[in-house]
Amino acid sequence: MPRPAHLMTRRQQLQSTAVGFGGLAMAALGHELAASEAGRPLRHHSAQARRVIFMFMKGGPSQVDTFDYKPQLQQDHGKPLPFDKPRIQFAPTNNLLGSPWRFRQHGESGIHVSELFPNVAECIDDICLLNSVHGTNAAHGGAALKLHTGSDNFVRPSVGAWVSYGLGTENQNLPSFVTICPTLAHGGLNNWGSAFLPARHQGIPLGVASQPATAANVRYISNQSYTRGTQRVQLDLLQQLNRDSQELLPAENDLEARIRTWELAFRMQSEMPRLQDLTSESQVTHQMYGLDDPMTEDFGRQCLMARRFAEAGVRFIQVTHSDTKVQWDQHGDLRNGHTKNAREVDKPIAGLLKDLKQRGLLEDTLVVWGGEFGRTPTAQGTSDGRDHNPEGFTMWMAGGGVRGGQRYGATDIYGYYAEQNPMHIHDVHATLLHLMGLNHESLTYRHAGRDFRLTDVAGKVHTGVFS
């Protein structure tokens, strides 16, 4: 059937229509997130957590230097490891290396926290340390993908995309999944992508890790050329043309998703400029997040933006601490590297936890902290470095139905292997989804002839984490 003269192809229409409010930019950032495939949240059971803030420490923080106190490691510093190292190692290591930082007890719980995190230590009674996390990959790329998607060797939807697919957004003027300053390395966009889930569930990246957080915003969000009324008329025309095209060209089945992109870009004009503008926050709030200190300003800005997005109804927010030089990957120069990194994030993280709590948001906001793996308790090279260690490391959760002031699980006496209540990455995902009201075994999507889920065919919910 010939194409009517008044109908253009989708590509021609998108290129020629002067919508002018950042539609092309938004198309690159992601698609609108509906309230779920069925148009409503799909919680499988009641839950306290309504949203997630995930703080990704790229490179792999050392558990034995931060939140996994090992007095025996200090006592046996310099001695050979008295048991076998993993069969697969990223690099050779030598004898045991005690932590160069002191640990002190904090809060009513009396949990030991490294002097690297004095501000986070003040919040320890709200934090559940997951001291027995373990993975399967000793390389950054595979481990980062495993943490973000549940798979280290296939392209799979990210955890944020799964949460979006299950629960949608609480604010139709905003996406339900935003990632602030994500890294483009070691998995890149696959770490926040939607893979085979509908494209509207992928994360919208604001900025990148290699640029300052001041650049983490939606460009062209304001239209100086057309009024909102004019844009609305343009969108209505575009939508009608797409409906006509869809009737005549049923194979063009992505037209509905494409129009949603433009619609979301239009609606975001009403809220995104306000959320991106941090000048409305008080000086006290800026100081709480460390925006008054060049050392903490960058990550503090990310954390403050995360709180504002959470408050506005975004379902899943990720912030990333990474740079192109140091990261948390201290194969050498451990003292300087971890000191710098902790100094940059400690105050902003504590500021976020305290701010959420004082606003009553911590009760239903699940805050998750961690890297793609930990570090070995044995020294690499000189006596000032640690190798990758996915066999046992620490993540932590706070708020959103988590019982704070506890250490859940444990590694061995030196902090090498997860031993008590071992918590695989699949278990972390299953537990996170459960806290959000989602059954990880029921949250599935049919693709290529089989049902897929974030936890694949594994995953165990660790109820000992719950309050």
Secondary structure as UniProt FT lines:
FT   TURN            5..6
FT   HELIX           10..16
FT   HELIX           23..29
FT   TURN            37..38
FT   STRAND          51..57
FT   TURN            58..59
FT   HELIX           63..65
FT   TURN            66..67
FT   HELIX           71..75
FT   TURN            76..78
FT   STRAND          103..106
FT   TURN            107..110
FT   STRAND          111..114
FT   TURN            115..116
FT   HELIX           118..121
FT   TURN            122..123
FT   HELIX           124..126
FT   STRAND          127..134
FT   HELIX           140..149
FT   HELIX           159..167
FT   TURN            172..173
FT   STRAND          177..180
FT   TURN            186..187
FT   HELIX           188..191
FT   TURN            195..196
FT   HELIX           199..201
FT   STRAND          204..206
FT   TURN            209..210
FT   HELIX           213..215
FT   TURN            219..220
FT   HELIX           228..248
FT   TURN            250..251
FT   TURN            253..254
FT   HELIX           255..268
FT   TURN            269..271
FT   HELIX           272..276
FT   HELIX           278..280
FT   HELIX           283..289
FT   TURN            290..292
FT   TURN            294..296
FT   HELIX           297..312
FT   STRAND          316..321
FT   TURN            327..328
FT   HELIX           334..358
FT   TURN            359..360
FT   HELIX           362..364
FT   STRAND          365..370
FT   STRAND          374..379
FT   STRAND          386..389
FT   STRAND          393..398
FT   TURN            400..401
FT   STRAND          406..408
FT   STRAND          410..411
FT   TURN            413..414
FT   STRAND          418..420
FT   STRAND          423..424
FT   HELIX           425..435
FT   TURN            436..437
FT   TURN            440..442
FT   STRAND          445..447
FT   TURN            448..449
FT   STRAND          450..452
FT   TURN            454..457
FT   HELIX           463..465
//
